[in-house]
Amino acid sequence: MRKLEDLKSWKRVACLISLIGGLQFIIITIIAMIFYSGGYLFFDYTFSYLGTTIAENGTDNTISRVFFIIACTTAAITLAPFWFVMPTLFSEKNLTKYISLLGSTCGVVSSPFLCLLAIIPFDIDFAGHILATNIFFLLFAAAIIIYSIAIFFNKDYQNIYGFVGIAFSILIVLYPTVFRNIDLIRALMQKIIIYGFILWVLYQVTKVWKVKSLESRK
């Protein structure tokens, strides 16, 4: 009964939605890789290749493209509850509350660009795709940096998580400005960053879950 009562919390529901969103992105993009026409080269191709209309071998890439759009759109939608629940971890002080609200604003605003970068294939509109991708990356990086600052003022977090968040954000910023121009590591660095996004969200989700567990026992 206790577990059933816990699941009624909107925070718990938000956590589950966000967790499912992250997992589905991994699973569905793997499926998209399998259906990529001509074979997807994991260490050579970025995720953007999955969303092209024509594969590198010149054949139709519709199936992979559809899966990629589903994965990105679903991830963008399921991230919204996460950004709404995050400020509840930083509501004890006005300073951290306002900082967290700013971080969540950046996160919420980034989501439509995750949809756009999937919908706009780079083989049709390269400039539009790159613009949407850069805005998504930079807004998400801003959200992590802002939340990392909030973590330094939150006694429930160890400072190491703030430092890790800032270091990861710097890595994100370096991708569109540096790593994308280096062919040997471009695809790998992008995957590290994207999977890092998911791990960061996962950690925050587990934090909300633990806090809610403690509240329910009081």
N, C-alpha and C positions, 0 to 999 in steps of 0.2 A: 504493500500500500504506500509506503514511504516513497518508493521509486516512482509510482504513478503520480503521486502528488507533486514530486519534484518536476516531472515532465510538463506539468501544467504551467510552470513559470514561463513567461514570455522570453526571459533571458535564455532559458534552457532551449526553448524552441528555436530561438535565433541562432544559438550555438550549433544545433543539429543541422539547420538549414545551411549554414556557412560551411560546416564540415562536409556535408554531402556535396556542396558546390565545388569544393576543392578536390574531392576524390573523383567526382565525375569528370572534371577537367583532365585529370591524369588518365583516366580510363578511356574517355572518348577520344582524346588526342592520340592515344596509342592505337585505337581502332582506325583513326584517320590515317596514321602512318602505315598501317597494314594495307589500306585501300589506296594509298598514294600510287598513282599510275607510274609504272616504271621502277618502282622501289624507292623507299625513303631512306636516305643516308643520314643516320642519326647525328653523326659528328660533322657533317658537311652542310646540312640543310637546317635553316632556322624554322621555327614554327610557322612563319609566314608562308612557306612553301605549301603547307597543307591547305591554305586558303586560296591558292591560285586557280584560275579557270583552266589553264593548260599546264600540264606537268613539264618537267625539264626535258623529257623525251619527246615532247611535241604532241602527246595524246591528251584526251579529255580527262579532267580531274574533278568532275562534278561530285562524285561520292565522297572523296576526301574533303572537298570544300564544304559540303553540307555538314559533315561531322564537326569540322573545325568551327563553323559558325555556331552550331548548337553548343559546343563546349565553351566557347568564349561568351556567348550571350547568357547561357545559364550561370556561368561563373559571375558575370557582372551583376545579374539579378540577385543571386544568393549572397553576394557580398554586402548588399544593402543592409540586411538585419545586423550583420557583424558591426558595421560602422555606427549603427544606432545604439548597440548595446555596449560598445567599448567605453564611452564616457562614464558609464555607471561605475567603472572601476576607479575613477579619478574624481569622484564627486565630493570627497570630504573637505577639500579646500577650494576656494574660489579660483585660485591661480591654476591649479591642475585641471579644474573643471573647464575653464575657458580654453586652456591649451588643448585639452582633449577634444573639445568641440571643434576647434580649428582643424585638428588632425582628421577628425571624422568628415569634416566638410570637404577637405582635399580628397579623402577616400571616396566619398559619394560622387563627387564631380568626376573622378577618374573613370568610374564604371561605364558611362556611355562611350568613352573612347576605346574601351576594351571591345565593345560591340562593333564600333566603327572600323577598327583595324582588321576585324574578321570579315566584315561585310565588304570592305574596299580591298579587292585583290591587288597585290603589288604589280602583277603583270598587266593590269588594265590602267590603274592610276597609282603609279609608284609614289609620286609626291604626296598624294592624299593619304596613302597607307602609312608612309613614313611619318607624316605629321601626326596622325592619330596615335601611332605607336609611341612616338616621342612624348606626346602630351600625357598619355597613360603612364608611361614609365616615370616621368618627372613628378606627376601629381602623386603617384603611389609612393615614390621616394620621399616627397615632402611630408606625406602622412606619417611615414615611419620615423622620419627625423623628428617631427613634432611630438609624436608619442614617446620617442626616446627621451626627449627633454622632460616630458611629463613624468616619465619613469624615475628620473633623478630626484623628483620631488615627492615621490610616493614611497612611503616606508614599507609597503607590502611587496615591493620589487627590489631585487638586488641590482646595484648599479651596473653590473656586468651586462645586463640585458639592454640597458640604455646604450652602452658602448658598442655592443654587437649590432644594435639597430642602426646606429649612426654609421658604423663601418660598412654595413650592408647597403645603406642608402648611398654612400659614396660610390660603391661598386655599381649600383643601378645607374647613377648619373654618368659614370664613365662609359656605360655601354653605348648609348647613342653618340657620345662625343669621341670615344676612342676605340672600344672593342669592335664596334660594327665595321670599322675600316680595316680590321686585321682578319684576313680570310681564314687563317689557321685556327683561330680561337673564337670566331664570331658565333658560330652555332652553339658551341659548348658553353660559352659565357652566358648566352641568352637562356639556355636551359637551366644553368645554375641559378640565374636570377629568378626565373619563373618558378622553379621548384622552391627556391628560397622564399618567394612570396607566400607560397602555400604553407610552408613550414612556420613562417612568422604568424600567419593567421591561425594556424593550428595551435601554436603555443598560447596565443592570446585567448583562443576559445577554451582551452583547458584551464586557463587562469580564471575565466568567468565561471566555468563549471565548478571549480573548487570553491570559489567565493560563495556561490549560490548554495553549495553543499553545507558550508559553515553556517550560513544564514538560516538554513532550514533546520539546523540542529539546535539553534538557540531558543 
